[in-house]
Amino acid sequence: MTHEELDALPETGGFGYREEIRDGIKTRIPVMNPAFALWQKPDEPVSVLDSEGRRWMIGWANGIKYKRRMRDL
């Protein structure tokens, strides 16, 4: 899996953010990403590292492939 493919996957679980303009200033607002069980297809990677060394779990839910950030070791 390339870094571009990983970046393109929607994220589930953990915290993310959205950006809003407040008082004329771009502000990041933390949000909780929805979390649900992911399953893996046979012979697919379950865990990958991005270019910055962060671990991600890859899996499927409702026919959509997702990524979930894993805790650092």
PDB file of N, CA, C and O in Angstrom:
ATOM      1  N   MET A   1       0.843  -1.169   0.000  1.00  0.00           N
ATOM      2  CA  MET A   1       0.000   0.000   0.000  1.00  0.00           C
ATOM      3  C   MET A   1       0.890   1.233   0.000  1.00  0.00           C
ATOM      4  O   MET A   1       1.821   1.336   0.799  1.00  0.00           O
ATOM      5  N   THR A   2       0.604   2.161  -0.892  1.00  0.00           N
ATOM      6  CA  THR A   2       1.384   3.390  -0.952  1.00  0.00           C
ATOM      7  C   THR A   2       0.868   4.387   0.076  1.00  0.00           C
ATOM      8  O   THR A   2      -0.236   4.245   0.601  1.00  0.00           O
ATOM      9  N   HIS A   3       1.687   5.400   0.356  1.00  0.00           N
ATOM     10  CA  HIS A   3       1.282   6.443   1.304  1.00  0.00           C
ATOM     11  C   HIS A   3       0.045   7.174   0.786  1.00  0.00           C
ATOM     12  O   HIS A   3      -0.831   7.536   1.571  1.00  0.00           O
ATOM     13  N   GLU A   4      -0.034   7.393  -0.519  1.00  0.00           N
ATOM     14  CA  GLU A   4      -1.190   8.068  -1.110  1.00  0.00           C
ATOM     15  C   GLU A   4      -2.461   7.235  -0.921  1.00  0.00           C
ATOM     16  O   GLU A   4      -3.523   7.786  -0.633  1.00  0.00           O
ATOM     17  N   GLU A   5      -2.357   5.915  -1.082  1.00  0.00           N
ATOM     18  CA  GLU A   5      -3.513   5.042  -0.869  1.00  0.00           C
ATOM     19  C   GLU A   5      -3.963   5.090   0.592  1.00  0.00           C
ATOM     20  O   GLU A   5      -5.159   5.140   0.877  1.00  0.00           O
ATOM     21  N   LEU A   6      -2.998   5.076   1.511  1.00  0.00           N
ATOM     22  CA  LEU A   6      -3.324   5.157   2.937  1.00  0.00           C
ATOM     23  C   LEU A   6      -4.000   6.491   3.258  1.00  0.00           C
ATOM     24  O   LEU A   6      -5.004   6.517   3.970  1.00  0.00           O
ATOM     25  N   ASP A   7      -3.465   7.587   2.746  1.00  0.00           N
ATOM     26  CA  ASP A   7      -4.057   8.908   2.992  1.00  0.00           C
ATOM     27  C   ASP A   7      -5.487   9.005   2.468  1.00  0.00           C
ATOM     28  O   ASP A   7      -6.313   9.714   3.044  1.00  0.00           O
ATOM     29  N   ALA A   8      -5.781   8.303   1.388  1.00  0.00           N
ATOM     30  CA  ALA A   8      -7.101   8.382   0.768  1.00  0.00           C
ATOM     31  C   ALA A   8      -8.184   7.634   1.552  1.00  0.00           C
ATOM     32  O   ALA A   8      -9.371   7.891   1.351  1.00  0.00           O
ATOM     33  N   LEU A   9      -7.798   6.717   2.439  1.00  0.00           N
ATOM     34  CA  LEU A   9      -8.782   5.945   3.189  1.00  0.00           C
ATOM     35  C   LEU A   9      -9.445   6.806   4.256  1.00  0.00           C
ATOM     36  O   LEU A   9      -8.769   7.616   4.891  1.00  0.00           O
ATOM     37  N   PRO A  10     -10.757   6.653   4.469  1.00  0.00           N
ATOM     38  CA  PRO A  10     -11.399   7.350   5.580  1.00  0.00           C
ATOM     39  C   PRO A  10     -10.921   6.771   6.902  1.00  0.00           C
ATOM     40  O   PRO A  10     -10.565   5.595   6.979  1.00  0.00           O
ATOM     41  N   GLU A  11     -10.914   7.592   7.937  1.00  0.00           N
ATOM     42  CA  GLU A  11     -10.422   7.160   9.247  1.00  0.00           C
ATOM     43  C   GLU A  11     -11.589   6.865  10.177  1.00  0.00           C
ATOM     44  O   GLU A  11     -12.602   7.563  10.159  1.00  0.00           O
ATOM     45  N   THR A  12     -11.437   5.828  10.989  1.00  0.00           N
ATOM     46  CA  THR A  12     -12.433   5.479  11.990  1.00  0.00           C
ATOM     47  C   THR A  12     -11.755   5.374  13.345  1.00  0.00           C
ATOM     48  O   THR A  12     -10.590   4.987  13.434  1.00  0.00           O
ATOM     49  N   GLY A  13     -12.474   5.715  14.388  1.00  0.00           N
ATOM     50  CA  GLY A  13     -11.939   5.625  15.746  1.00  0.00           C
ATOM     51  C   GLY A  13     -10.945   6.734  16.031  1.00  0.00           C
ATOM     52  O   GLY A  13     -10.411   7.354  15.111  1.00  0.00           O
ATOM     53  N   GLY A  14     -10.703   6.979  17.290  1.00  0.00           N
ATOM     54  CA  GLY A  14      -9.748   8.006  17.694  1.00  0.00           C
ATOM     55  C   GLY A  14     -10.283   9.406  17.462  1.00  0.00           C
ATOM     56  O   GLY A  14     -11.459   9.593  17.151  1.00  0.00           O
ATOM     57  N   PHE A  15      -9.414  10.379  17.617  1.00  0.00           N
ATOM     58  CA  PHE A  15      -9.801  11.763  17.449  1.00  0.00           C
ATOM     59  C   PHE A  15      -9.289  12.303  16.124  1.00  0.00           C
ATOM     60  O   PHE A  15      -8.201  11.952  15.670  1.00  0.00           O
ATOM     61  N   GLY A  16     -10.071  13.139  15.531  1.00  0.00           N
ATOM     62  CA  GLY A  16      -9.692  13.872  14.344  1.00  0.00           C
ATOM     63  C   GLY A  16      -9.980  15.341  14.598  1.00  0.00           C
ATOM     64  O   GLY A  16     -10.106  15.763  15.748  1.00  0.00           O
ATOM     65  N   TYR A  17     -10.082  16.108  13.547  1.00  0.00           N
ATOM     66  CA  TYR A  17     -10.432  17.508  13.717  1.00  0.00           C
ATOM     67  C   TYR A  17     -11.139  18.015  12.461  1.00  0.00           C
ATOM     68  O   TYR A  17     -11.022  17.437  11.380  1.00  0.00           O
ATOM     69  N   ARG A  18     -11.862  19.093  12.633  1.00  0.00           N
ATOM     70  CA  ARG A  18     -12.419  19.810  11.503  1.00  0.00           C
ATOM     71  C   ARG A  18     -11.980  21.258  11.663  1.00  0.00           C
ATOM     72  O   ARG A  18     -11.718  21.719  12.775  1.00  0.00           O
ATOM     73  N   GLU A  19     -11.902  21.959  10.564  1.00  0.00           N
ATOM     74  CA  GLU A  19     -11.483  23.351  10.622  1.00  0.00           C
ATOM     75  C   GLU A  19     -12.689  24.253  10.445  1.00  0.00           C
ATOM     76  O   GLU A  19     -13.532  24.018   9.579  1.00  0.00           O
ATOM     77  N   GLU A  20     -12.766  25.280  11.267  1.00  0.00           N
ATOM     78  CA  GLU A  20     -13.819  26.286  11.193  1.00  0.00           C
ATOM     79  C   GLU A  20     -13.182  27.657  11.267  1.00  0.00           C
ATOM     80  O   GLU A  20     -12.094  27.828  11.819  1.00  0.00           O
ATOM     81  N   ILE A  21     -13.874  28.624  10.706  1.00  0.00           N
ATOM     82  CA  ILE A  21     -13.447  30.011  10.847  1.00  0.00           C
ATOM     83  C   ILE A  21     -14.232  30.599  12.018  1.00  0.00           C
ATOM     84  O   ILE A  21     -15.461  30.671  11.979  1.00  0.00           O
ATOM     85  N   ARG A  22     -13.507  31.019  13.063  1.00  0.00           N
ATOM     86  CA  ARG A  22     -14.123  31.635  14.241  1.00  0.00           C
ATOM     87  C   ARG A  22     -13.465  32.985  14.483  1.00  0.00           C
ATOM     88  O   ARG A  22     -12.249  33.082  14.646  1.00  0.00           O
ATOM     89  N   ASP A  23     -14.276  34.002  14.503  1.00  0.00           N
ATOM     90  CA  ASP A  23     -13.765  35.367  14.682  1.00  0.00           C
ATOM     91  C   ASP A  23     -12.682  35.682  13.657  1.00  0.00           C
ATOM     92  O   ASP A  23     -11.706  36.367  13.963  1.00  0.00           O
ATOM     93  N   GLY A  24     -12.864  35.175  12.432  1.00  0.00           N
ATOM     94  CA  GLY A  24     -11.916  35.451  11.357  1.00  0.00           C
ATOM     95  C   GLY A  24     -10.633  34.648  11.415  1.00  0.00           C
ATOM     96  O   GLY A  24      -9.719  34.888  10.626  1.00  0.00           O
ATOM     97  N   ILE A  25     -10.546  33.690  12.343  1.00  0.00           N
ATOM     98  CA  ILE A  25      -9.333  32.884  12.505  1.00  0.00           C
ATOM     99  C   ILE A  25      -9.674  31.428  12.231  1.00  0.00           C
ATOM    100  O   ILE A  25     -10.652  30.898  12.759  1.00  0.00           O
ATOM    101  N   LYS A  26      -8.845  30.775  11.386  1.00  0.00           N
ATOM    102  CA  LYS A  26      -9.044  29.352  11.132  1.00  0.00           C
ATOM    103  C   LYS A  26      -8.687  28.580  12.402  1.00  0.00           C
ATOM    104  O   LYS A  26      -7.573  28.696  12.912  1.00  0.00           O
ATOM    105  N   THR A  27      -9.641  27.791  12.910  1.00  0.00           N
ATOM    106  CA  THR A  27      -9.486  27.078  14.170  1.00  0.00           C
ATOM    107  C   THR A  27      -9.737  25.597  13.961  1.00  0.00           C
ATOM    108  O   THR A  27     -10.678  25.220  13.263  1.00  0.00           O
ATOM    109  N   ARG A  28      -8.902  24.748  14.560  1.00  0.00           N
ATOM    110  CA  ARG A  28      -9.113  23.303  14.518  1.00  0.00           C
ATOM    111  C   ARG A  28      -9.985  22.890  15.693  1.00  0.00           C
ATOM    112  O   ARG A  28      -9.689  23.209  16.844  1.00  0.00           O
ATOM    113  N   ILE A  29     -11.064  22.175  15.390  1.00  0.00           N
ATOM    114  CA  ILE A  29     -11.999  21.705  16.398  1.00  0.00           C
ATOM    115  C   ILE A  29     -11.842  20.196  16.520  1.00  0.00           C
ATOM    116  O   ILE A  29     -12.064  19.489  15.537  1.00  0.00           O
ATOM    117  N   PRO A  30     -11.463  19.668  17.698  1.00  0.00           N
ATOM    118  CA  PRO A  30     -11.325  18.220  17.835  1.00  0.00           C
ATOM    119  C   PRO A  30     -12.690  17.533  17.756  1.00  0.00           C
ATOM    120  O   PRO A  30     -13.679  18.032  18.293  1.00  0.00           O
ATOM    121  N   VAL A  31     -12.729  16.400  17.089  1.00  0.00           N
ATOM    122  CA  VAL A  31     -13.945  15.595  16.985  1.00  0.00           C
ATOM    123  C   VAL A  31     -13.578  14.129  17.176  1.00  0.00           C
ATOM    124  O   VAL A  31     -12.469  13.705  16.851  1.00  0.00           O
ATOM    125  N   MET A  32     -14.516  13.371  17.702  1.00  0.00           N
ATOM    126  CA  MET A  32     -14.325  11.930  17.872  1.00  0.00           C
ATOM    127  C   MET A  32     -14.806  11.253  16.597  1.00  0.00           C
ATOM    128  O   MET A  32     -15.967  11.395  16.213  1.00  0.00           O
ATOM    129  N   ASN A  33     -13.918  10.521  15.945  1.00  0.00           N
ATOM    130  CA  ASN A  33     -14.302   9.772  14.759  1.00  0.00           C
ATOM    131  C   ASN A  33     -15.142   8.573  15.186  1.00  0.00           C
ATOM    132  O   ASN A  33     -14.873   7.978  16.229  1.00  0.00           O
ATOM    133  N   PRO A  34     -16.152   8.206  14.402  1.00  0.00           N
ATOM    134  CA  PRO A  34     -16.956   7.038  14.783  1.00  0.00           C
ATOM    135  C   PRO A  34     -16.090   5.786  14.822  1.00  0.00           C
ATOM    136  O   PRO A  34     -15.183   5.627  14.004  1.00  0.00           O
ATOM    137  N   ALA A  35     -16.365   4.907  15.761  1.00  0.00           N
ATOM    138  CA  ALA A  35     -15.602   3.664  15.886  1.00  0.00           C
ATOM    139  C   ALA A  35     -16.540   2.481  15.717  1.00  0.00           C
ATOM    140  O   ALA A  35     -17.644   2.470  16.262  1.00  0.00           O
ATOM    141  N   PHE A  36     -16.098   1.496  14.967  1.00  0.00           N
ATOM    142  CA  PHE A  36     -16.861   0.272  14.774  1.00  0.00           C
ATOM    143  C   PHE A  36     -15.891  -0.835  14.415  1.00  0.00           C
ATOM    144  O   PHE A  36     -14.738  -0.578  14.071  1.00  0.00           O
ATOM    145  N   ALA A  37     -16.361  -2.056  14.498  1.00  0.00           N
ATOM    146  CA  ALA A  37     -15.503  -3.216  14.253  1.00  0.00           C
ATOM    147  C   ALA A  37     -15.074  -3.256  12.790  1.00  0.00           C
ATOM    148  O   ALA A  37     -15.882  -3.030  11.890  1.00  0.00           O
ATOM    149  N   LEU A  38     -13.801  -3.544  12.567  1.00  0.00           N
ATOM    150  CA  LEU A  38     -13.266  -3.722  11.224  1.00  0.00           C
ATOM    151  C   LEU A  38     -12.922  -5.193  11.026  1.00  0.00           C
ATOM    152  O   LEU A  38     -12.528  -5.875  11.972  1.00  0.00           O
ATOM    153  N   TRP A  39     -13.069  -5.676   9.813  1.00  0.00           N
ATOM    154  CA  TRP A  39     -12.656  -7.043   9.512  1.00  0.00           C
ATOM    155  C   TRP A  39     -11.697  -7.009   8.339  1.00  0.00           C
ATOM    156  O   TRP A  39     -11.717  -6.073   7.539  1.00  0.00           O
ATOM    157  N   GLN A  40     -10.863  -8.025   8.235  1.00  0.00           N
ATOM    158  CA  GLN A  40      -9.863  -8.092   7.185  1.00  0.00           C
ATOM    159  C   GLN A  40     -10.175  -9.228   6.218  1.00  0.00           C
ATOM    160  O   GLN A  40     -10.654 -10.290   6.618  1.00  0.00           O
ATOM    161  N   LYS A  41      -9.899  -8.987   4.948  1.00  0.00           N
ATOM    162  CA  LYS A  41     -10.014 -10.031   3.932  1.00  0.00           C
ATOM    163  C   LYS A  41      -8.777 -10.915   4.028  1.00  0.00           C
ATOM    164  O   LYS A  41      -7.714 -10.446   4.435  1.00  0.00           O
ATOM    165  N   PRO A  42      -8.903 -12.187   3.659  1.00  0.00           N
ATOM    166  CA  PRO A  42      -7.718 -13.064   3.671  1.00  0.00           C
ATOM    167  C   PRO A  42      -6.597 -12.485   2.807  1.00  0.00           C
ATOM    168  O   PRO A  42      -6.856 -11.904   1.753  1.00  0.00           O
ATOM    169  N   ASP A  43      -5.368 -12.646   3.254  1.00  0.00           N
ATOM    170  CA  ASP A  43      -4.160 -12.215   2.533  1.00  0.00           C
ATOM    171  C   ASP A  43      -4.031 -10.700   2.375  1.00  0.00           C
ATOM    172  O   ASP A  43      -3.248 -10.241   1.543  1.00  0.00           O
ATOM    173  N   GLU A  44      -4.770  -9.923   3.143  1.00  0.00           N
ATOM    174  CA  GLU A  44      -4.603  -8.470   3.125  1.00  0.00           C
ATOM    175  C   GLU A  44      -3.798  -8.055   4.346  1.00  0.00           C
ATOM    176  O   GLU A  44      -3.876  -8.705   5.388  1.00  0.00           O
ATOM    177  N   PRO A  45      -3.021  -6.974   4.231  1.00  0.00           N
ATOM    178  CA  PRO A  45      -2.313  -6.501   5.436  1.00  0.00           C
ATOM    179  C   PRO A  45      -3.296  -5.985   6.469  1.00  0.00           C
ATOM    180  O   PRO A  45      -4.308  -5.375   6.124  1.00  0.00           O
ATOM    181  N   VAL A  46      -3.002  -6.228   7.723  1.00  0.00           N
ATOM    182  CA  VAL A  46      -3.850  -5.766   8.819  1.00  0.00           C
ATOM    183  C   VAL A  46      -3.282  -4.472   9.390  1.00  0.00           C
ATOM    184  O   VAL A  46      -4.033  -3.601   9.831  1.00  0.00           O
ATOM    185  N   SER A  47      -1.976  -4.346   9.383  1.00  0.00           N
ATOM    186  CA  SER A  47      -1.314  -3.195   9.975  1.00  0.00           C
ATOM    187  C   SER A  47      -0.262  -2.678   8.993  1.00  0.00           C
ATOM    188  O   SER A  47       0.456  -3.460   8.371  1.00  0.00           O
ATOM    189  N   VAL A  48      -0.181  -1.350   8.862  1.00  0.00           N
ATOM    190  CA  VAL A  48       0.814  -0.734   7.986  1.00  0.00           C
ATOM    191  C   VAL A  48       1.448   0.438   8.712  1.00  0.00           C
ATOM    192  O   VAL A  48       0.879   0.978   9.660  1.00  0.00           O
ATOM    193  N   LEU A  49       2.628   0.825   8.259  1.00  0.00           N
ATOM    194  CA  LEU A  49       3.313   2.012   8.764  1.00  0.00           C
ATOM    195  C   LEU A  49       3.253   3.094   7.705  1.00  0.00           C
ATOM    196  O   LEU A  49       3.450   2.816   6.522  1.00  0.00           O
ATOM    197  N   ASP A  50       2.980   4.335   8.119  1.00  0.00           N
ATOM    198  CA  ASP A  50       3.023   5.418   7.150  1.00  0.00           C
ATOM    199  C   ASP A  50       4.455   5.936   7.040  1.00  0.00           C
ATOM    200  O   ASP A  50       5.364   5.416   7.687  1.00  0.00           O
ATOM    201  N   SER A  51       4.645   6.961   6.218  1.00  0.00           N
ATOM    202  CA  SER A  51       5.999   7.472   5.973  1.00  0.00           C
ATOM    203  C   SER A  51       6.610   8.138   7.204  1.00  0.00           C
ATOM    204  O   SER A  51       7.816   8.382   7.237  1.00  0.00           O
ATOM    205  N   GLU A  52       5.788   8.437   8.222  1.00  0.00           N
ATOM    206  CA  GLU A  52       6.295   9.033   9.458  1.00  0.00           C
ATOM    207  C   GLU A  52       6.445   8.007  10.574  1.00  0.00           C
ATOM    208  O   GLU A  52       6.727   8.371  11.716  1.00  0.00           O
ATOM    209  N   GLY A  53       6.257   6.722  10.254  1.00  0.00           N
ATOM    210  CA  GLY A  53       6.434   5.657  11.229  1.00  0.00           C
ATOM    211  C   GLY A  53       5.234   5.395  12.118  1.00  0.00           C
ATOM    212  O   GLY A  53       5.344   4.628  13.075  1.00  0.00           O
ATOM    213  N   ARG A  54       4.071   6.018  11.831  1.00  0.00           N
ATOM    214  CA  ARG A  54       2.862   5.760  12.612  1.00  0.00           C
ATOM    215  C   ARG A  54       2.207   4.478  12.120  1.00  0.00           C
ATOM    216  O   ARG A  54       2.189   4.190  10.923  1.00  0.00           O
ATOM    217  N   ARG A  55       1.659   3.697  13.084  1.00  0.00           N
ATOM    218  CA  ARG A  55       0.987   2.442  12.739  1.00  0.00           C
ATOM    219  C   ARG A  55      -0.501   2.678  12.512  1.00  0.00           C
ATOM    220  O   ARG A  55      -1.145   3.438  13.236  1.00  0.00           O
ATOM    221  N   TRP A  56      -1.036   2.004  11.486  1.00  0.00           N
ATOM    222  CA  TRP A  56      -2.455   2.053  11.164  1.00  0.00           C
ATOM    223  C   TRP A  56      -2.975   0.644  10.989  1.00  0.00           C
ATOM    224  O   TRP A  56      -2.293  -0.210  10.422  1.00  0.00           O
ATOM    225  N   MET A  57      -4.179   0.397  11.475  1.00  0.00           N
ATOM    226  CA  MET A  57      -4.872  -0.855  11.204  1.00  0.00           C
ATOM    227  C   MET A  57      -5.770  -0.595  10.004  1.00  0.00           C
ATOM    228  O   MET A  57      -6.444   0.433   9.936  1.00  0.00           O
ATOM    229  N   ILE A  58      -5.777  -1.518   9.068  1.00  0.00           N
ATOM    230  CA  ILE A  58      -6.585  -1.411   7.864  1.00  0.00           C
ATOM    231  C   ILE A  58      -7.658  -2.483   7.923  1.00  0.00           C
ATOM    232  O   ILE A  58      -7.369  -3.625   8.280  1.00  0.00           O
ATOM    233  N   GLY A  59      -8.886  -2.137   7.579  1.00  0.00           N
ATOM    234  CA  GLY A  59      -9.953  -3.134   7.589  1.00  0.00           C
ATOM    235  C   GLY A  59     -11.201  -2.626   6.889  1.00  0.00           C
ATOM    236  O   GLY A  59     -11.253  -1.494   6.410  1.00  0.00           O
ATOM    237  N   TRP A  60     -12.194  -3.486   6.844  1.00  0.00           N
ATOM    238  CA  TRP A  60     -13.432  -3.216   6.130  1.00  0.00           C
ATOM    239  C   TRP A  60     -14.610  -3.135   7.088  1.00  0.00           C
ATOM    240  O   TRP A  60     -14.643  -3.833   8.102  1.00  0.00           O
ATOM    241  N   ALA A  61     -15.579  -2.280   6.763  1.00  0.00           N
ATOM    242  CA  ALA A  61     -16.856  -2.198   7.474  1.00  0.00           C
ATOM    243  C   ALA A  61     -17.898  -1.701   6.473  1.00  0.00           C
ATOM    244  O   ALA A  61     -17.696  -0.690   5.801  1.00  0.00           O
ATOM    245  N   ASN A  62     -19.000  -2.417   6.386  1.00  0.00           N
ATOM    246  CA  ASN A  62     -20.092  -2.032   5.480  1.00  0.00           C
ATOM    247  C   ASN A  62     -19.615  -1.802   4.042  1.00  0.00           C
ATOM    248  O   ASN A  62     -20.096  -0.897   3.361  1.00  0.00           O
ATOM    249  N   GLY A  63     -18.668  -2.625   3.589  1.00  0.00           N
ATOM    250  CA  GLY A  63     -18.182  -2.540   2.213  1.00  0.00           C
ATOM    251  C   GLY A  63     -17.211  -1.404   1.935  1.00  0.00           C
ATOM    252  O   GLY A  63     -16.847  -1.176   0.782  1.00  0.00           O
ATOM    253  N   ILE A  64     -16.780  -0.681   2.981  1.00  0.00           N
ATOM    254  CA  ILE A  64     -15.850   0.438   2.820  1.00  0.00           C
ATOM    255  C   ILE A  64     -14.565   0.102   3.562  1.00  0.00           C
ATOM    256  O   ILE A  64     -14.603  -0.387   4.692  1.00  0.00           O
ATOM    257  N   LYS A  65     -13.426   0.365   2.924  1.00  0.00           N
ATOM    258  CA  LYS A  65     -12.132   0.123   3.560  1.00  0.00           C
ATOM    259  C   LYS A  65     -11.755   1.356   4.389  1.00  0.00           C
ATOM    260  O   LYS A  65     -11.806   2.484   3.898  1.00  0.00           O
ATOM    261  N   TYR A  66     -11.376   1.125   5.655  1.00  0.00           N
ATOM    262  CA  TYR A  66     -11.033   2.188   6.589  1.00  0.00           C
ATOM    263  C   TYR A  66      -9.625   2.002   7.129  1.00  0.00           C
ATOM    264  O   TYR A  66      -9.027   0.933   7.016  1.00  0.00           O
ATOM    265  N   LYS A  67      -9.112   3.085   7.724  1.00  0.00           N
ATOM    266  CA  LYS A  67      -7.871   3.022   8.492  1.00  0.00           C
ATOM    267  C   LYS A  67      -8.181   3.472   9.909  1.00  0.00           C
ATOM    268  O   LYS A  67      -9.060   4.306  10.127  1.00  0.00           O
ATOM    269  N   ARG A  68      -7.447   2.910  10.880  1.00  0.00           N
ATOM    270  CA  ARG A  68      -7.592   3.300  12.285  1.00  0.00           C
ATOM    271  C   ARG A  68      -6.196   3.460  12.856  1.00  0.00           C
ATOM    272  O   ARG A  68      -5.379   2.544  12.765  1.00  0.00           O
ATOM    273  N   ARG A  69      -5.917   4.608  13.440  1.00  0.00           N
ATOM    274  CA  ARG A  69      -4.603   4.871  14.032  1.00  0.00           C
ATOM    275  C   ARG A  69      -4.398   3.985  15.238  1.00  0.00           C
ATOM    276  O   ARG A  69      -5.273   3.882  16.097  1.00  0.00           O
ATOM    277  N   MET A  70      -3.242   3.344  15.307  1.00  0.00           N
ATOM    278  CA  MET A  70      -2.903   2.481  16.427  1.00  0.00           C
ATOM    279  C   MET A  70      -2.004   3.253  17.396  1.00  0.00           C
ATOM    280  O   MET A  70      -1.276   4.164  17.001  1.00  0.00           O
ATOM    281  N   ARG A  71      -2.072   2.874  18.652  1.00  0.00           N
ATOM    282  CA  ARG A  71      -1.218   3.511  19.661  1.00  0.00           C
ATOM    283  C   ARG A  71       0.235   3.208  19.354  1.00  0.00           C
ATOM    284  O   ARG A  71       0.570   2.139  18.845  1.00  0.00           O
ATOM    285  N   ASP A  72       1.089   4.163  19.670  1.00  0.00           N
ATOM    286  CA  ASP A  72       2.525   3.951  19.519  1.00  0.00           C
ATOM    287  C   ASP A  72       3.011   2.957  20.553  1.00  0.00           C
ATOM    288  O   ASP A  72       2.504   2.904  21.674  1.00  0.00           O
ATOM    289  N   LEU A  73       3.985   2.184  20.169  1.00  0.00           N
ATOM    290  CA  LEU A  73       4.530   1.186  21.089  1.00  0.00           C
ATOM    291  C   LEU A  73       5.458   1.828  22.096  1.00  0.00           C
ATOM    292  O   LEU A  73       6.011   1.139  22.953  1.00  0.00           O
TER     293      LEU A  73
END
